């Protein structure tokens, strides 16, 4: 069976990385077997991220998230994220899907729409075209949008340590990004599921497990 691409999205500090790891642990320990029986036992569950899911991607990530010392023009930034994605798809996502893996991916195309489109103000049609060139049409099977208030997310991210280039952007920028995720979720309700990211870690994880159960179960039918 072809694999399944699950993407985690949201503003900074929404808890993606935490929940992605917890979801991997749950799927590996019992989630997949609960949904798929014996077949679940043999299915690989892998995690990855954008930018930075390949060796080239890690180099691009360093450039993209460098502090204010490096000036990157908006369209250059868009194309660098697209280059990271094109490499990630050929080198990692497609081969894993062909092996039947469940992929948990930290950010994907909706981040480009939200950050470069709503955040930076680049024309959304241009973003759609660039996303299409980068992905060749590969969409996520399911996107979990961890919806958390921007100020809470930024506070969490700052408490964790040094801010990167995006985290240094002003509050209004992050609010536009949040609006982007909100509008995407309204536009693609069959693909994007909103998760209440303001709960404690355990609460968020339980909500995610419920959504994963429904979608993976359906996949089996
Ligand atoms: N970007 C872009 O512009 N365009 C694109 O196309 C793509 C990306 C693909 C990548 O950063 C950056 O690239 C990102 C968008 C841009 N902008 N920034 N910055 P990233 O994905 O590596 O990092 P991030 O998005 O900033 O995520 P993050 O700051 O690492 O946060 P997170 O993964 O969502 O959250 P976390 O690490 O799981 O948790 C953050 C802290 O909160 C941590 O201390 C946790 O222990 C704590 N936490 C987590 N959950 C909770 C709950 N429920 N309650 C309380 N505290 C919690």
py3Dmol code that shows the C-alpha trace and the ligand (Angstrom):
import py3Dmol

protein = """\
ATOM      1  CA  UNK A   1       0.000   0.000   0.000  1.00  0.00           C
ATOM      2  CA  UNK A   2       1.182   3.541  -0.788  1.00  0.00           C
ATOM      3  CA  UNK A   3       2.264   5.447   2.341  1.00  0.00           C
ATOM      4  CA  UNK A   4       0.522   8.333   4.070  1.00  0.00           C
ATOM      5  CA  UNK A   5       1.810  11.900   4.419  1.00  0.00           C
ATOM      6  CA  UNK A   6       0.774  13.716   7.596  1.00  0.00           C
ATOM      7  CA  UNK A   7       1.890  17.326   8.001  1.00  0.00           C
ATOM      8  CA  UNK A   8       1.998  19.397  11.189  1.00  0.00           C
ATOM      9  CA  UNK A   9       1.496  23.132  10.702  1.00  0.00           C
ATOM     10  CA  UNK A  10       1.050  26.283  12.743  1.00  0.00           C
ATOM     11  CA  UNK A  11       2.708  29.455  13.999  1.00  0.00           C
ATOM     12  CA  UNK A  12       5.981  29.440  15.968  1.00  0.00           C
ATOM     13  CA  UNK A  13       5.795  27.653  19.286  1.00  0.00           C
ATOM     14  CA  UNK A  14       2.439  26.030  18.516  1.00  0.00           C
ATOM     15  CA  UNK A  15       3.872  22.689  19.668  1.00  0.00           C
ATOM     16  CA  UNK A  16       4.409  20.908  16.298  1.00  0.00           C
ATOM     17  CA  UNK A  17       7.762  19.388  17.121  1.00  0.00           C
ATOM     18  CA  UNK A  18       6.587  18.154  20.523  1.00  0.00           C
ATOM     19  CA  UNK A  19       3.422  16.618  19.089  1.00  0.00           C
ATOM     20  CA  UNK A  20       5.146  15.123  16.082  1.00  0.00           C
ATOM     21  CA  UNK A  21       7.492  13.158  18.340  1.00  0.00           C
ATOM     22  CA  UNK A  22       4.683  12.089  20.664  1.00  0.00           C
ATOM     23  CA  UNK A  23       2.576  11.000  17.681  1.00  0.00           C
ATOM     24  CA  UNK A  24       5.447   8.933  16.318  1.00  0.00           C
ATOM     25  CA  UNK A  25       5.865   7.213  19.700  1.00  0.00           C
ATOM     26  CA  UNK A  26       2.139   6.510  19.963  1.00  0.00           C
ATOM     27  CA  UNK A  27       1.804   5.210  16.390  1.00  0.00           C
ATOM     28  CA  UNK A  28       4.808   2.927  16.832  1.00  0.00           C
ATOM     29  CA  UNK A  29       3.806   1.604  20.229  1.00  0.00           C
ATOM     30  CA  UNK A  30       0.097   0.933  19.631  1.00  0.00           C
ATOM     31  CA  UNK A  31      -1.714   3.480  17.459  1.00  0.00           C
ATOM     32  CA  UNK A  32      -1.061   1.794  14.136  1.00  0.00           C
ATOM     33  CA  UNK A  33      -1.839  -1.678  15.406  1.00  0.00           C
ATOM     34  CA  UNK A  34      -5.103  -0.350  16.876  1.00  0.00           C
ATOM     35  CA  UNK A  35      -6.048   1.017  13.443  1.00  0.00           C
ATOM     36  CA  UNK A  36      -4.558  -1.538  11.073  1.00  0.00           C
ATOM     37  CA  UNK A  37      -4.033  -4.756  13.037  1.00  0.00           C
ATOM     38  CA  UNK A  38      -0.978  -6.845  12.040  1.00  0.00           C
ATOM     39  CA  UNK A  39      -0.184  -4.667   9.058  1.00  0.00           C
ATOM     40  CA  UNK A  40       0.340  -1.745  11.442  1.00  0.00           C
ATOM     41  CA  UNK A  41       3.130  -3.652  13.133  1.00  0.00           C
ATOM     42  CA  UNK A  42       5.194  -3.686   9.938  1.00  0.00           C
ATOM     43  CA  UNK A  43       4.539  -0.126   8.775  1.00  0.00           C
ATOM     44  CA  UNK A  44       7.463   2.290   9.185  1.00  0.00           C
ATOM     45  CA  UNK A  45       6.673   5.611  10.885  1.00  0.00           C
ATOM     46  CA  UNK A  46       9.251   8.279   9.992  1.00  0.00           C
ATOM     47  CA  UNK A  47       9.622  11.940  10.892  1.00  0.00           C
ATOM     48  CA  UNK A  48      11.033  14.761   8.804  1.00  0.00           C
ATOM     49  CA  UNK A  49      10.859  18.529   8.452  1.00  0.00           C
ATOM     50  CA  UNK A  50      10.958  21.511   6.122  1.00  0.00           C
ATOM     51  CA  UNK A  51      13.235  23.209   5.720  1.00  0.00           C
ATOM     52  CA  UNK A  52      15.989  20.692   6.430  1.00  0.00           C
ATOM     53  CA  UNK A  53      14.780  17.174   5.619  1.00  0.00           C
ATOM     54  CA  UNK A  54      17.854  16.387   3.453  1.00  0.00           C
ATOM     55  CA  UNK A  55      21.568  17.252   3.486  1.00  0.00           C
ATOM     56  CA  UNK A  56      21.013  20.031   0.976  1.00  0.00           C
ATOM     57  CA  UNK A  57      17.976  21.100   2.992  1.00  0.00           C
ATOM     58  CA  UNK A  58      20.049  21.433   6.162  1.00  0.00           C
ATOM     59  CA  UNK A  59      22.389  23.824   4.345  1.00  0.00           C
ATOM     60  CA  UNK A  60      19.428  25.818   3.053  1.00  0.00           C
ATOM     61  CA  UNK A  61      17.868  25.849   6.540  1.00  0.00           C
ATOM     62  CA  UNK A  62      20.999  27.491   7.973  1.00  0.00           C
ATOM     63  CA  UNK A  63      20.794  30.205   5.340  1.00  0.00           C
ATOM     64  CA  UNK A  64      17.046  30.692   5.669  1.00  0.00           C
ATOM     65  CA  UNK A  65      16.972  30.917   9.443  1.00  0.00           C
ATOM     66  CA  UNK A  66      20.188  32.922   9.926  1.00  0.00           C
ATOM     67  CA  UNK A  67      19.674  36.078  11.984  1.00  0.00           C
ATOM     68  CA  UNK A  68      19.226  39.605  10.645  1.00  0.00           C
ATOM     69  CA  UNK A  69      22.884  39.720   9.499  1.00  0.00           C
ATOM     70  CA  UNK A  70      21.887  38.024   6.230  1.00  0.00           C
ATOM     71  CA  UNK A  71      19.482  39.967   4.033  1.00  0.00           C
ATOM     72  CA  UNK A  72      17.295  37.696   1.905  1.00  0.00           C
ATOM     73  CA  UNK A  73      14.809  39.258  -0.491  1.00  0.00           C
ATOM     74  CA  UNK A  74      11.262  37.924  -0.291  1.00  0.00           C
ATOM     75  CA  UNK A  75      11.225  36.166  -3.684  1.00  0.00           C
ATOM     76  CA  UNK A  76      14.669  34.716  -3.050  1.00  0.00           C
ATOM     77  CA  UNK A  77      13.344  33.335   0.242  1.00  0.00           C
ATOM     78  CA  UNK A  78      10.342  31.831  -1.535  1.00  0.00           C
ATOM     79  CA  UNK A  79      12.595  30.083  -4.039  1.00  0.00           C
ATOM     80  CA  UNK A  80      14.943  28.769  -1.352  1.00  0.00           C
ATOM     81  CA  UNK A  81      12.013  27.128   0.478  1.00  0.00           C
ATOM     82  CA  UNK A  82      10.881  25.714  -2.856  1.00  0.00           C
ATOM     83  CA  UNK A  83      14.357  24.308  -3.561  1.00  0.00           C
ATOM     84  CA  UNK A  84      14.414  22.665  -0.131  1.00  0.00           C
ATOM     85  CA  UNK A  85      11.006  21.103  -0.853  1.00  0.00           C
ATOM     86  CA  UNK A  86      11.864  19.858  -4.346  1.00  0.00           C
ATOM     87  CA  UNK A  87      14.942  18.087  -2.969  1.00  0.00           C
ATOM     88  CA  UNK A  88      13.018  16.719   0.029  1.00  0.00           C
ATOM     89  CA  UNK A  89      10.321  15.237  -2.182  1.00  0.00           C
ATOM     90  CA  UNK A  90      12.688  13.436  -4.555  1.00  0.00           C
ATOM     91  CA  UNK A  91      15.201  12.310  -1.968  1.00  0.00           C
ATOM     92  CA  UNK A  92      12.962  11.441   0.964  1.00  0.00           C
ATOM     93  CA  UNK A  93       9.164  11.810   0.674  1.00  0.00           C
ATOM     94  CA  UNK A  94       8.567   9.894  -2.569  1.00  0.00           C
ATOM     95  CA  UNK A  95      10.835   6.934  -1.695  1.00  0.00           C
ATOM     96  CA  UNK A  96       9.275   6.656   1.777  1.00  0.00           C
ATOM     97  CA  UNK A  97       5.742   6.804   0.375  1.00  0.00           C
ATOM     98  CA  UNK A  98       6.672   4.108  -2.140  1.00  0.00           C
ATOM     99  CA  UNK A  99       7.799   1.929   0.797  1.00  0.00           C
ATOM    100  CA  UNK A 100       4.396   2.421   2.436  1.00  0.00           C
ATOM    101  CA  UNK A 101       5.686   4.570   5.324  1.00  0.00           C
ATOM    102  CA  UNK A 102       3.604   6.872   7.477  1.00  0.00           C
ATOM    103  CA  UNK A 103       5.466  10.172   7.255  1.00  0.00           C
ATOM    104  CA  UNK A 104       5.108  12.834   9.950  1.00  0.00           C
ATOM    105  CA  UNK A 105       6.412  16.064   8.455  1.00  0.00           C
ATOM    106  CA  UNK A 106       7.042  19.327  10.336  1.00  0.00           C
ATOM    107  CA  UNK A 107       5.725  21.977   7.870  1.00  0.00           C
ATOM    108  CA  UNK A 108       5.018  21.742   4.124  1.00  0.00           C
ATOM    109  CA  UNK A 109       3.294  23.803   1.414  1.00  0.00           C
ATOM    110  CA  UNK A 110       0.770  25.547   3.708  1.00  0.00           C
ATOM    111  CA  UNK A 111       3.698  27.187   5.535  1.00  0.00           C
ATOM    112  CA  UNK A 112       4.767  28.791   2.248  1.00  0.00           C
ATOM    113  CA  UNK A 113       1.274  30.139   1.671  1.00  0.00           C
ATOM    114  CA  UNK A 114       1.024  31.396   5.264  1.00  0.00           C
ATOM    115  CA  UNK A 115       4.562  32.856   5.672  1.00  0.00           C
ATOM    116  CA  UNK A 116       5.583  33.980   2.179  1.00  0.00           C
ATOM    117  CA  UNK A 117       2.014  34.695   1.007  1.00  0.00           C
ATOM    118  CA  UNK A 118       0.107  36.139   3.966  1.00  0.00           C
ATOM    119  CA  UNK A 119       3.194  37.099   6.002  1.00  0.00           C
ATOM    120  CA  UNK A 120       5.451  38.653   3.340  1.00  0.00           C
ATOM    121  CA  UNK A 121       2.652  39.603   0.960  1.00  0.00           C
ATOM    122  CA  UNK A 122       3.828  37.703  -2.152  1.00  0.00           C
ATOM    123  CA  UNK A 123       1.040  37.093  -4.675  1.00  0.00           C
ATOM    124  CA  UNK A 124      -0.822  33.902  -3.681  1.00  0.00           C
ATOM    125  CA  UNK A 125      -1.138  32.744  -7.308  1.00  0.00           C
ATOM    126  CA  UNK A 126       2.633  32.933  -7.703  1.00  0.00           C
ATOM    127  CA  UNK A 127       3.045  30.902  -4.497  1.00  0.00           C
ATOM    128  CA  UNK A 128       0.615  28.306  -5.813  1.00  0.00           C
ATOM    129  CA  UNK A 129       2.642  28.014  -9.032  1.00  0.00           C
ATOM    130  CA  UNK A 130       5.952  27.731  -7.204  1.00  0.00           C
ATOM    131  CA  UNK A 131       4.505  25.169  -4.779  1.00  0.00           C
ATOM    132  CA  UNK A 132       3.281  23.177  -7.756  1.00  0.00           C
ATOM    133  CA  UNK A 133       6.687  23.275  -9.445  1.00  0.00           C
ATOM    134  CA  UNK A 134       8.383  22.170  -6.216  1.00  0.00           C
ATOM    135  CA  UNK A 135       5.946  19.375  -5.358  1.00  0.00           C
ATOM    136  CA  UNK A 136       4.905  18.144  -8.796  1.00  0.00           C
ATOM    137  CA  UNK A 137       1.422  18.018  -7.236  1.00  0.00           C
ATOM    138  CA  UNK A 138       2.269  15.904  -4.168  1.00  0.00           C
ATOM    139  CA  UNK A 139      -0.166  17.011  -1.445  1.00  0.00           C
ATOM    140  CA  UNK A 140      -0.406  15.925   2.159  1.00  0.00           C
ATOM    141  CA  UNK A 141      -2.995  13.244   2.922  1.00  0.00           C
ATOM    142  CA  UNK A 142      -3.762  15.011   6.187  1.00  0.00           C
ATOM    143  CA  UNK A 143      -2.596  18.293   7.700  1.00  0.00           C
ATOM    144  CA  UNK A 144      -2.912  18.955  11.424  1.00  0.00           C
ATOM    145  CA  UNK A 145      -3.062  22.686  12.085  1.00  0.00           C
ATOM    146  CA  UNK A 146      -2.119  23.371  15.699  1.00  0.00           C
ATOM    147  CA  UNK A 147      -4.063  26.528  16.363  1.00  0.00           C
ATOM    148  CA  UNK A 148      -2.625  28.595  19.176  1.00  0.00           C
ATOM    149  CA  UNK A 149      -2.724  32.302  19.918  1.00  0.00           C
ATOM    150  CA  UNK A 150       0.304  33.964  18.246  1.00  0.00           C
ATOM    151  CA  UNK A 151       1.479  35.656  21.435  1.00  0.00           C
ATOM    152  CA  UNK A 152       1.390  32.406  23.392  1.00  0.00           C
ATOM    153  CA  UNK A 153       3.322  30.615  20.645  1.00  0.00           C
ATOM    154  CA  UNK A 154       6.002  33.324  20.456  1.00  0.00           C
ATOM    155  CA  UNK A 155       6.335  33.360  24.244  1.00  0.00           C
ATOM    156  CA  UNK A 156       6.883  29.593  24.260  1.00  0.00           C
ATOM    157  CA  UNK A 157       9.412  29.854  21.417  1.00  0.00           C
ATOM    158  CA  UNK A 158      11.325  32.686  23.118  1.00  0.00           C
ATOM    159  CA  UNK A 159      11.464  30.920  26.456  1.00  0.00           C
ATOM    160  CA  UNK A 160      13.063  28.018  24.676  1.00  0.00           C
ATOM    161  CA  UNK A 161      16.134  30.034  23.516  1.00  0.00           C
ATOM    162  CA  UNK A 162      17.723  32.104  20.755  1.00  0.00           C
ATOM    163  CA  UNK A 163      15.283  33.573  18.234  1.00  0.00           C
ATOM    164  CA  UNK A 164      15.835  32.878  14.532  1.00  0.00           C
ATOM    165  CA  UNK A 165      15.160  35.227  11.641  1.00  0.00           C
ATOM    166  CA  UNK A 166      11.430  34.466  11.489  1.00  0.00           C
ATOM    167  CA  UNK A 167      10.892  34.638  15.218  1.00  0.00           C
ATOM    168  CA  UNK A 168      12.504  38.082  15.197  1.00  0.00           C
ATOM    169  CA  UNK A 169       9.798  39.388  12.832  1.00  0.00           C
ATOM    170  CA  UNK A 170       7.204  41.743  14.296  1.00  0.00           C
ATOM    171  CA  UNK A 171       3.948  40.593  15.881  1.00  0.00           C
ATOM    172  CA  UNK A 172       1.814  41.849  12.971  1.00  0.00           C
ATOM    173  CA  UNK A 173       3.761  39.551  10.625  1.00  0.00           C
ATOM    174  CA  UNK A 174       2.959  36.497  12.772  1.00  0.00           C
ATOM    175  CA  UNK A 175      -0.678  37.552  12.998  1.00  0.00           C
ATOM    176  CA  UNK A 176      -0.906  37.652   9.208  1.00  0.00           C
ATOM    177  CA  UNK A 177       0.666  34.193   9.111  1.00  0.00           C
ATOM    178  CA  UNK A 178      -1.969  32.966  11.579  1.00  0.00           C
ATOM    179  CA  UNK A 179      -4.697  34.451   9.372  1.00  0.00           C
ATOM    180  CA  UNK A 180      -3.197  32.492   6.476  1.00  0.00           C
ATOM    181  CA  UNK A 181      -3.501  29.195   8.338  1.00  0.00           C
ATOM    182  CA  UNK A 182      -7.063  30.086   9.371  1.00  0.00           C
ATOM    183  CA  UNK A 183      -8.098  30.788   5.770  1.00  0.00           C
ATOM    184  CA  UNK A 184      -6.374  27.678   4.440  1.00  0.00           C
ATOM    185  CA  UNK A 185      -8.223  25.532   6.987  1.00  0.00           C
ATOM    186  CA  UNK A 186     -11.535  27.066   5.900  1.00  0.00           C
ATOM    187  CA  UNK A 187     -10.662  26.522   2.225  1.00  0.00           C
ATOM    188  CA  UNK A 188      -9.551  22.871   2.501  1.00  0.00           C
ATOM    189  CA  UNK A 189     -11.621  21.293   5.293  1.00  0.00           C
ATOM    190  CA  UNK A 190     -11.192  17.795   3.828  1.00  0.00           C
ATOM    191  CA  UNK A 191      -7.391  17.990   4.112  1.00  0.00           C
ATOM    192  CA  UNK A 192      -6.716  20.351   7.040  1.00  0.00           C
ATOM    193  CA  UNK A 193      -7.940  19.536  10.553  1.00  0.00           C
ATOM    194  CA  UNK A 194      -7.759  22.177  13.291  1.00  0.00           C
ATOM    195  CA  UNK A 195      -6.341  21.045  16.613  1.00  0.00           C
ATOM    196  CA  UNK A 196      -6.723  23.188  19.721  1.00  0.00           C
ATOM    197  CA  UNK A 197      -3.043  23.884  20.468  1.00  0.00           C
ATOM    198  CA  UNK A 198      -3.772  25.922  23.601  1.00  0.00           C
ATOM    199  CA  UNK A 199      -4.384  22.809  25.705  1.00  0.00           C
ATOM    200  CA  UNK A 200      -1.611  21.195  27.702  1.00  0.00           C
ATOM    201  CA  UNK A 201       0.661  18.768  25.821  1.00  0.00           C
ATOM    202  CA  UNK A 202      -1.332  15.708  26.838  1.00  0.00           C
ATOM    203  CA  UNK A 203      -4.650  17.277  25.805  1.00  0.00           C
ATOM    204  CA  UNK A 204      -3.281  18.214  22.393  1.00  0.00           C
ATOM    205  CA  UNK A 205      -1.888  14.710  21.907  1.00  0.00           C
ATOM    206  CA  UNK A 206      -5.206  13.039  22.765  1.00  0.00           C
ATOM    207  CA  UNK A 207      -7.017  15.224  20.230  1.00  0.00           C
ATOM    208  CA  UNK A 208      -4.414  14.360  17.591  1.00  0.00           C
ATOM    209  CA  UNK A 209      -4.681  10.638  18.322  1.00  0.00           C
ATOM    210  CA  UNK A 210      -8.443  10.793  17.782  1.00  0.00           C
ATOM    211  CA  UNK A 211      -8.002  12.462  14.377  1.00  0.00           C
ATOM    212  CA  UNK A 212      -5.263  10.010  13.379  1.00  0.00           C
ATOM    213  CA  UNK A 213      -7.462   7.053  14.365  1.00  0.00           C
ATOM    214  CA  UNK A 214     -10.293   8.287  12.125  1.00  0.00           C
ATOM    215  CA  UNK A 215      -8.080   8.991   9.115  1.00  0.00           C
ATOM    216  CA  UNK A 216      -5.917   5.876   9.302  1.00  0.00           C
ATOM    217  CA  UNK A 217      -8.949   3.676   9.868  1.00  0.00           C
ATOM    218  CA  UNK A 218     -10.622   5.145   6.793  1.00  0.00           C
ATOM    219  CA  UNK A 219      -7.444   4.542   4.820  1.00  0.00           C
ATOM    220  CA  UNK A 220      -7.657   0.844   5.600  1.00  0.00           C
ATOM    221  CA  UNK A 221     -11.268   0.508   4.337  1.00  0.00           C
TER     222      UNK A 221
END
"""
ligand_1 = """\
57
LIG
N 8.995 28.548 6.849
C 8.579 29.422 5.870
O 8.631 30.635 6.057
N 8.114 28.923 4.689
C 8.071 27.596 4.432
O 7.655 27.192 3.333
C 8.499 26.692 5.461
C 8.960 27.213 6.643
C 8.475 25.221 5.209
C 11.065 26.893 10.329
O 11.144 26.829 11.636
C 10.757 28.323 9.921
O 10.645 28.324 8.516
C 9.428 28.773 10.455
C 8.579 29.073 9.235
C 9.531 29.097 8.121
N 9.528 29.995 11.117
N 10.090 30.216 12.125
N 10.688 30.530 13.057
P 10.812 25.497 12.427
O 9.646 24.775 11.863
O 12.042 24.761 12.620
O 10.507 26.145 13.772
P 9.179 26.827 14.197
O 8.110 26.760 13.253
O 9.582 28.153 14.643
O 8.721 25.882 15.298
P 9.223 25.921 16.736
O 9.492 27.290 17.248
O 10.336 24.917 16.849
O 7.968 25.529 17.495
P 7.070 24.204 17.441
O 7.781 23.080 16.803
O 5.740 24.537 16.935
O 6.903 23.948 18.981
P 7.730 22.995 20.010
O 9.191 23.080 19.713
O 7.078 21.703 20.061
O 7.399 23.766 21.335
C 7.908 25.046 21.604
C 8.062 25.200 23.150
O 6.759 25.149 23.746
C 8.869 24.067 23.799
O 9.607 24.588 24.842
C 7.780 23.108 24.308
O 8.213 22.370 25.429
C 6.665 24.055 24.655
N 5.335 23.459 24.441
C 4.952 22.611 23.448
N 3.653 22.279 23.574
C 3.188 22.957 24.651
C 1.897 23.023 25.274
N 0.841 22.362 24.791
N 1.770 23.826 26.353
C 2.843 24.522 26.829
N 4.092 24.490 26.301
C 4.262 23.715 25.212
"""
view = py3Dmol.view(width=600, height=400)
view.addModel(protein, "pdb")
view.setStyle({"model": 0}, {"cartoon": {"style": "trace"}})
view.addModel(ligand_1, "xyz")
view.setStyle({"model": 1}, {"stick": {}})
view.zoomTo()
view.show()
